[in-house]
Amino acid sequence: DAETLAVTLLSPEALAAQGAEARAAYARLAAAGLKLDMTRGKPSPEQLDLADGMLALPGNRDFVTETGEDARNYGGLQGLVEARRLFGAMLGVSPEAVVVNENSSLAVMHDCIVWALLKGVAGGKPWVGQDVAFLCPVPGYDRHFGLCEGFGIRLIPVPMTGEGPDMDAVERLVADPAVKGMWCVPVYSNPDGVTYSDATVRRLAAMPTAAPDFRLFWDNAYGVHHLTENRPAPHDILGLTAAAGHPDRAFIFASTSKITLAGAGLAFFAGSKGNVAWYLEQVGRRTIGPDKLNQLRHTRFLRDLDGIHRHMAAHRRLIAPKFAAVLEALDTRLGGLGLARWTTPEGGYFITVEMLQGSAKRVVELARGLGIALTPAGATSPHGRDPTDAVLRLAPTYPSVEDVRAAAEGIALCIHLAALEAAGL
Ligand code: PLP
């Protein structure tokens, strides 16, 4: 659907002039001795400061929960009702459908995979000893892929479209009984920022799968992480799967890592009655209960869904200018040249840049020469291998606006230079 990117679209004279200019600009920038990091999608210190007030909570002698439990003690496996109500509202599910865990949703995903391997999902046989594959929308999140890789689960790439994964491909692939799972980041997907269309979600909920114990790993990591005033509501994945006769199809995951504190937030599992019972049965052998003081801290601080949205608006004020700086730098150098295209995300943590095939690794190398660290080329593909070598993921949230702008100008220059090199200039 997109236009071809090619250096041959330019006249030889234009190319020669650009080559001289880009090489001179590169030499100038290399001499400036930059030291910039655009690798990981981490919140900046200023974003973490937004949750400073939370660190004083729940405060001395404030440990009694809504239902009169002592939050300091053992127990409360599913999480406090006030926390499940608040984050259920965020996820668009009922409090009963939510389990509140410790600080990392990646750990919750890991546990689900391990339990599925060793014991099977609810009503299913253990996956271990079977040929197991997961569908992986590409570009996607490297840690999702790494989790599967670590357990010998095969990764099957599926192309992303502007509406989510290519559903014709997905429907074809789930006719294979080895396909037991699929990674989905339905809102502001990592890294291309795509939000799945309603039609895509309906097809995912309704499609027949050869494996009766197939699960969507529905990672709503960026559901409230808007970069504009628009706030799309969460997809009703539990309602849609239930209506289609597949009530247990979706495991929902999320966390407050990029709402409150990346290292000290809360992570959530959500699902059908059957999946929550399955999850609690497994997790009840793993722990006597979660950190409920952190749950009180979060509910006292964020209060309600409006409180979450207000808090996320404060994040947006800090990071939207950084995204804008990257887009401006890319457009200034590369706009209209036909050498690269990039996403304009409305939420999430990344900008994805697609460049000439076979040049992404070279761009990373050129950027390193300028003192700019980028995520390795290929990171957004299964096994870290992008056969097109054309995609880079930029993470603008952590550095200052000035640093992000300088890094993006350098990256745009490297993309330009790599294209000119490929043309023999
Ligand atoms: N899921 C996605 C899609 C992410 O991008 C990230 C972090 O970048 C995570 C999960 C990690 O979440 P957590 O901090 O809850 O483990």
Residues whose N, C-alpha, C, O or C-beta is under 5 A from the ligand:
A	BS01	PLP	G41 N103 S104 S105 L106 A107 Y141 V185 N190 D219 A221 S255 S257 A262 A267
